[in-house]
């Protein structure tokens, strides 16, 4: 049995996922929503022209101009690929309207760590009260390296976990220029609203930092170890050139965690670093370890290819994705994670099961960053990291 879902947010990132969601064999009906009418029209035109898939799954009446409108529609689920400060409020609204939710990362991105933790709590509570499923579209979770390490962990090949590292090094002036990303976001209607909201944080003297968006670095080692952060110590680094991009926020934050399994975890979130950039993790155990796309024991090192690390997709799903990508490399961006994120959400909702990156899992990635930022604001105080437990069976 297939599902119906609405795509909310058809900007550059939303467009990267639209064909994948549409083409999945277990999606019967697609709706479209964006505050910018031209974005909806671009996909409606594809259906009107008879483009395979869109013509069968999208009807003109399934075009919407607001979240309120699409929440009132008779759809099973909504895919939220909107601006990051909107994710949590929109996810709560959608679940309260009876929809299952897929949200782009992060859960929410605002400079106030206390507010981030409040949204984590509200998200979990909304899942509990509504009975709706939530899935965070964290790309690192489905990078080939993470899939491989979870298989090795399930087989017990790491032994006892001792130490892990995760990092997201993304200098503002790197090839994916964060100044340009911000400029693009602010050009939209939602972006102009954010400028007004941003002022309220500055007026309150809120000091932000890159740990407000920690999931690319935290999700890999946390998901592999199947553990959560218990305590954190974090130091913040402040820009020293007067760069207005950073304002009074930290430009780099480095955290060390005690994990629930007794291991230590180091996380780096850096936006001002002379480096081309890296989004990766390493995990070390008493029997085996993983680093730099290789499996290590005390006797040997086995270099791994992407195909060796990647989990297989069902044949019919792979064929459907291949048909819309027109290439054998249909996995999408962020290390080929896009196809897996789409498949996991659709399959979970169609099968009426809890998604892999559910609310309880997602808040563990997010709370680790929020608590680290609180520690940095207190000059490296050792703090406890809140946890909401495991997802209900």
N, C-alpha and C positions, 0 to 999 in steps of 0.2 A: 504494500500500500504506500502511495506517495504522499508528499506533504505540499502545502502551499506556504510560500514565504515572501516577505517584502524586503527589498533592498533599500535601505535608508542611508543616503549619502552617496552621490555619484560623482564625486570629485576624482582626482587622479588616482588615489588609492582605491576608492570604491570601484572605479572602472576596471581596475586590475583583477577584481574578483567577480565581476558581474557575469561574464561568460561561463566561468567555472560553476557558480551556483546554478545558473540557468540550465546548464547541460547535464547536471547530475541526474542519473536515471531515476532517482527516487524523489525528484522535484517535479510535481505535476503542473504547478502554476506559480508565476512570478508577478509580483507587483513592484512598482517603482515609486520612490519618494525622494524629492530634493526641493529645497527652498529656491533653487535656481532653476526656472522652467526649462531653459535650454538643455540642461543636463538630462532631464527626463525625456525631452523630445528626441535627443540623439538615439536613445535606445528604442523609443516608440517607433521611430523611423525605420530602424532595423527590422522590427516586426512587420511594419506595414509594407516593406519592400519584399517580404517573403523570405527573409533570411532564416535558414534552417534552425529550428529550435525556438527562436524568439517568436516566430509567427504562430507556433503551436502553444506556447506557454504564457504569452503576454496578450492581454486584451486591453483596448483603449480605456476601458472603465477602471482599470487597475493602476492608474497614474494619480499620484497624490502630491500635494504641495506643502504638507506639514506633517509632523509626527502625530499630532492630535487626530488628523484625518485617517492616517493609515492604522493607528491604534484602534480605531472604530471599525475597521474592515474585518471580514471573516477570514483571517489568515491564521495559520498555525504558529508562525515564527517570524521574527524580524531580525535582519542583519544590520547592525549599526556600525557604519564606517563613516563617522562624522568627526567633528573636531574633538580633540582629546579631553577638553574640560567639560564636554557635554555627555560623555559616555555613561557615567554612573546615573545621573538624573534621568537620562533617557531610558536606560535599561530598567530602572525601577518603574518608570511610567509604563513601559511596554509590558513588563511582567504583570503589573497590576491590572492591565487591560486584558489579560488572559493569554499573552503571547510568550512563547519561548524566545530566548534572546541569544544571539551571537554578537559580541562586541569586539571591535578592534581594540588594540592596546593603546594605552594602559587602561586599568579600571576607571581611573580619572586622573587628570593631570592639573593640579593646582599647587601653588607654592606652600600652602599651609598644611603641614604634616598631620596636625590634629584633625583637620577636615578630611584628609585622605582616609584616616583610620575610621572616622565616623561613616564615610561612604562604604568602606569595607564592611562595617557592621550592618549597615542598612541593606546592603546587597544580600548578605547571607540571610538576614531576617526576612527579606522579601521573598527569597526562594522558599524559605520555610513556610511562610504564610500563604503564598499563592500556589505552591506546588509546581511552579513553572521551572524549567531548566535554564541555566545561564552557562554560557561558554565564553571564555576569553580567547581571542584569536592571537595568542602569543606565538610568534614565528619561531623563536628559538626551540620551543618544545618539539617542533617537527623538523628541525634541521637533521640531516642524516646522522650527525655525531650523537645527538641526543637519543634518537631512536636506537642506535647501536648500543649505547651505554645502558639504556634501560633493559635491553635484552640481556646483556652481560650481567647486570645487577640481578635480574630475575633468576638467572641461572646460578647465582652465588659466586660468580667468577671474580668479583672484587675482594671477596672475603669480608673483613670488617672495614668499614670506611674510616679513614684516618683524617684526610685533608682534601679540600676541594677549592677551586678558584673559578671565579666568573668575572668577565669584564665586558664593558661596552665602552670602547674608546671611540669617540666621535667628535673630533675637533670642529668647532663652528665653521671653520673655513676649509674643511676637507672637500672632497669631490662632491659629496652630498651636502651642499652648503646650507647650514642651519639658518643663516640670515635670510637666504632666499626662501626657505621653507616657511619661516615666520611671515615674511612679506606676502607670500601666496595665501597663507591662511587668513591674514588680516584683510585681504581683498574681498572676502565673501561677506554676506550679511551677518553670519555668525561671528566672523572675525571682528567686525566693527563693534558688535556687542561685547566681545571679549575685552576690547580696549577699555571700555567703560568699567567692566568688572575688575580688570587688572588694577585700575586706579585705586579701588577700595583696599586691595592688599597692600599697595604701597603706602596708602594713608595710615594703615594699621601698623606699618613697619615690619610686615612679614618678610622674612628672609628665606628665599627659596634655594634650590640646588638640584643637581641632576638626579638625586635619589628620588625625586618626585616621579620619575619614569624609569624604574629599576628593572623591569621584568625581562628585558633582553639578557641581563647578566645573572639575575637570580634564578630564573626558571630552569635553566639547564642543570646545574648541580643539585638544586632542591628536588627536581623531578626524578633525577637519577638515583639519589640517595633515599628518596621516599621519606625524608625527614623535614622538619621545619626549624626555623631559627628560634632560639630560646633567649639568648642575650646578645647584645651588640655593643661594640665600641667603634666609633667613627670619627674621623678627622676631615674637616673641610678645608679646601684651598680656595682662596679668594683671588680674583683677577687683580693684577698690580699695574695695569696700564690705563685704567680709567675707561675701559671699553663699555659703552652704554648698553651693549647687548646683555651683559651680565648684571648691570646695576649693582645692587647690594647683595646679590645671590652668590653662593659658592659656584665656582666653575668646575671644580673637581671634588669628589668625595670618595674616600677609601674606608671600607668597613671590615671589621673582623668579627665573626659570629661564633658563638657556641651553639651547636646543633642538637636536636633532640636525640640523636643517635650517638652523641659523644664526640663527633668529628668537629674539626674546625673548618670554617669557610671564610675565604677572603673575597670581597666583591669590590670592584673598581667601576665607578661611573665618572667618566672624564669627558669634558667638553672643551678643554683648553690644554692641548697636549701636542707636541711636535711629533706626530705619528700619522701614518696614512689611515689608521683606523682598524679596529678589530672587534668582532662580536663572537666570543668563544669562551669555552670553559675547559677545565681539566679536573679529573677526579682520581684520587689515589687511595688504594686499599692495601690490606695486608697480603693479599694474594695476587692482585693485578691492578693495573692503573691505565688510564687513558689520557693521552695528551698529543696534540699536534697530529691528529688523524692517524694515530697508531696505538695499538694495544701492547702494553708492556708487562712482562713478568720479570722476576729476578734473573732469568736465563735468556730471554729473547725479546725482540721487538718485531711486531708485525705491522707493516704499513698497510693502510686500508684505502680502498677506493670508495667513491661516493656510492656506487651500486652495492658494494659489500655492506655498507653501513645502513643504507636506506631500507625501510620496510616495503614490501610489495603492496600495491593497491589492487583491489579486485579488477579483473580483466575488463568487465563492462564499464566500470568507472574510468579506468585508464583510457579505454577506447573513446568514451564520451568526451573526456577532457582533451584528448588528442585531436578530436574532430574539430573543436573550436579554436585550438591553438594553431592548427595547421603545421605542426612540427612535432617531432618525437620528444623534444624537451618541453613538455607540457606542464611541468611541476610549478612553474611560476617563480616569483621572486623570493628574497630572503632565504637563500639556500635551498630553494625548491620546496618550501614549506606550505605554500599557498594551497596546493592541491590537497594536501593532507588535512589542513584545517577545514576546508570546505567539506571534504568527505566525512570527517569525524562528526561535525555538527549535524549534517543532514542525516547520516546513518543513525546517530544517537536519537534524534527527534523522531525519525520514522520508526525506530525500533522501541521507542518509549523507554530508553535507558538514560542514565546520567552521563553526560559528556566527560571526556577525559579531563579537560581543563575547566572543571566546574567551579562554582563560586568559592567553595571551601579551599580548593587548590589555588585558585587565582589570588585570593586574599593573602595567602602565605607568601607569594612572590611580591605582592605590593606592600604588605605590612613590614617586610624585611627592610625595604627602602625607607618607608616613613619613619620607622623607629631609628634607623641609622641617621637620618637627617635630624631627628630630635637630639640624638647623641652629639652630632657635630655642632648643633646650636649651643650645647652645654659643654663645649670644649673637650669632647671625648668622654663624657660620663658613661659608665657602664649601665645600660638600660635593659629592661625586659622587653621582649617582642611579643605583642598580643597574638593569640591564636584562637581560631574558632572551631577547632577540631576537624574531624574527617567528614566527608559527605555522607549523608544517610545511605544506608545500604538499599 
